[in-house]
Amino acid sequence: MTSRLVCLYLSVSLCLWGSSAYAADKWVSIHTRNFTLIGNASESDIRRTGRTLEEFRSAMALVFPKVDQVSAAPTTIFVFKNEDSFKPYKPIYKGQPASVFAYFQPGDDVNYIALSAGLPSPNAILHEYVHFLLREHVGSLPLWIREGLAECYSTFDLNGRQTEFTLGRAPEQHIATLNMTPQFIPLKKLFDVRDDSPEYNEESKQGMFYAESWAIAHYFLFGVDGKRRMQFVDFVTALAKGNPPDASFAEAFQTDYETIETEVREYIRKRSSWPTMKVTSKDPIQTDGRSTVSTLSDTETEYYLGDLLLHLNRLQDAEMHLTAATSKSNDFAPAQASMALLRVRQKKYDEALSLLKTTAEADSKNPMIAFYYADVLQRGDAENGFANVSEDRTETIRTYAKKSIELAPQFVEAYGLLARVDLNSGQHLDEVEETLKKALAIAPGREDFQIWLAQAYLRTNRTPEAHSVLESVERNTASSETRRRAATLLNQGEQSLGLAEITQSIESELLRKERAPEEVQSVSLAGLAPPPSRKAEDTVLESLTPVGPSVQGEKLSGLLINLDCANGLTLRVRTGNDTVELHSSNPDRIQFLSYNADVGSNVQCGPRNPGTPVNVTYRPVPGGQGDPLVIEFPEKK
Ligand SMILES: [Zn+2]
């Protein structure tokens, strides 16, 4: 999510769009090489978003080879035609649509990115895509690192060529925010900002949170000739492994928070130009231009919107759309599947089970359907204390748990389920070790899996192995409950544990503590920072070079005295004794930059008295009014 400058774009756009909002929408889907895009925006806007993403993806794959791996879950991008049409599909913060103009919603079956078209900068979509890359390749990280890196990489620029791109250009709005906000958020406080903190969600506070997160990440990646870059990579790697933040920070940077904060402040204060990284490649950055378009039926549209809301955990709203989808057509499998998952979330297990059975048996390719079919069956057995469980039923659970693993090999819950079924039934105990070791290779931090593995060892009389796992859990865990469980099992280890004891402890804990939806998986791999080694002949990192303003044109400065939003956008600017009129028929292409706190996030249409100081970059039009390209509201002196 990003903030301030973009809110400025939106408020201008809103008054322009107001009149033409709710014409009948045509929804299309466009498939590019790596993405599915869905939207009611114009086909060309959706295509452009797809092309931008594909270019960015191949460029990032040059410097971060892991990007090229097939991802665990597909990514679907929603391109809404405007803010009005996007608003009902935003995450909710304090009962209201969150103050975001794009977001990334991860899922185990599908990831969603949503944004509205007409944002003149491609940064929004790239910012959200960096969130996807971080989740996919790094794992769970503190919010400031996720947002700081997303902001750093989202100003990616292809430089108009296919063999060269720039990373790290400074976003104007962050510079402006940093210049006009006297209070730096203390590093320790910034590091503690969470998804539900005001700094992240409230418009008046977001600006500084993003700006500062960006500045720190930029300093680590591009500042001081890269001297702190590897330290930052070490820090991110330690965090992704689940190590404690304070100790990891001290160890990686060999200093304290205050010192780094002072360095970053100095970095910001001294700059008029910012270091960037230019990457050149001997081969063109491959983008496969092919894409296929299809118009979505009402059923498909309702399904996609419902599934998006389901992933946002907005269950009531999801139900409305999914009911519409399933009532229009009852043989559209994805909608049935989505409805089944909704019933699981609503804890309506009976209804869920019958839907899951139908969709799972109809050979759904959705790993979540296979998983939840098995999971809901198993849950029913657990609630009945595993009385009278038939072998057939156990086999069905195993079959679908395995199918889920086959369809989504990175989704660790399915491994956990399979292991539990075998531990509970006492069958296939020889396979449990392998199942859990695979899961732990994907998610090494999962202490519950480690404890189950120890239990599998105990069941097969491999006490030394069990002890070694339990001792390691006891030593490393941050949870007192987990430490207590490990200790209990260590003490019991000498005796042989009965099936009932294991079953009870695992299942009662699971029933008590419902799994949070869309929990971020912790995957530990190297940080998404420029890798230390990449063959020099493939990619050449040129010396760090500053970049200037990118828009060319004539400049004028004066007082903005009228902003007429009827019929495009007409500006009237007073310069000395003259008044100049500039007109754009494509106002959503104009860049608005505010370095003036009074202008803030709301540029109103209409006359302004007194006028507001502006700098305008425009293209002269022979015999007509100039075409404004950039409108800057400068810092107040
Ligand atoms: Zn973000």
Boltz pocket constraint, residues with backbone or C-beta under 6 A from the ligand:
constraints:
  - pocket:
      binder: B
      contacts: [[A, 1], [A, 2], [A, 127], [A, 128], [A, 131], [A, 146], [A, 147], [A, 150]]
      max_distance: 6.0
